[in-house]
Amino acid sequence: MHPPQILLDHAFRVAVNVLTIACPCSLGLATPTAVMVGTGVGALHGILIKGGQPLENLRKVTTMLFDKTGTITMGRPQLSRITILVSSMSSTVSRLIFLHIDLLFVLVPGLVLLLALLFTNKVTMPQNDLTSLLRRDEDEGRTVVYAAIDGHLIALLTIADPIKPEAALTVAALKVMGIHVALLTGDNTRSAISIAKKVGIREVYSEVVPAQKALRVKQIQNQIVAMVGDGINDSPALAQANVGIAIGCGADVAVETADVVLVRNNLVDVVAAISLSRVTVRRIRLNFCAAIFYNAIAIPIAMGFLSPIGIELAPWMASAAMATSSITVVCLSLLLKRWKKPTEASLVSQKYVRLLSNSGLTYDQVVTRIHLPVGDMVPVNTTNSTNTRQKKDEVSSNPF
């Protein structure tokens, strides 16, 4: 073979090797394979993520807004206490009622009911501190129903919407992850503050109608905002937020609007969704690093940089190397299947316990804001305007 022909043959072989190895298959597979596996793993654990963009945005969330009814609470009001006032009765009658009280009520399995009996007469009736009892119920967000016969009060029925047992732990976990948590609800201020104190939320926006919820989300979207809700009234806010998270047992409109759906109605899944997002994005970056490292090593060899020492690639070797890089990226993505979903037990640590122990905030430690019909969000004075302004500044600089 003449020298020019030898050079041409060598150049052609090198060109084929470079074109084969430089095929961007591994770079093209780095993101979609990881997203596909990540969303699939989420679905297996009851977390439905609608696409790659919500999966990526979850990792960036800096502020998490929670609705109250049906999200932080069960959304199923229960009768928690019956207070019966018995007046103008002899001790014999009172004793008879007390001994046969189980015949007056039907006990439902699973319903925790506290029954309080006040045996009084008209003279001692004012001495019973019913006012403090009612005030305590209202401060704790309970609803009190008065029962009367012929205009005479005979009983008080206390109705409460229980808080989800994992709510406080979820709030603490989000804080540890560096996410600011706030409550955004249409309920009255006193009830909202009561729930916020119990779960450790320091910032509350109360008495906000659905359209104003979306406005509030828009106003703070200089941050990456996620909204968690379950009702029709949450749909505008879910659509406006960078990431809308719906409770699976909620309204169909909310589920349709949201980017993420929690099938199992467990708030710990909010933490799990963010954890899965962060793991998936890290895996995407690892895939890109592996693909770039492969190209950085293989392309110079294919170009013949090692020819002076007798190392050259045959075309089949270049094809095998290209296939190996793609298989490596796919295998790295499949390793996402080893992701372990956070559980309530796994979230408990010294840091979480410390946050939970500090979650019993006083009324004055909760920064509340009420959305007025005209204008913007304004702070509600819990003590005086100066103290409230100071607390607002403290929360803005260090919300936790």
Summary of the structure (lengths in Angstrom):
residues: 400
radius of gyration: 31.2
end to end distance: 78.3
largest distance: 127.1
contacts: 1250
relative contact order: 0.17
helix: 54%
strand: 18%
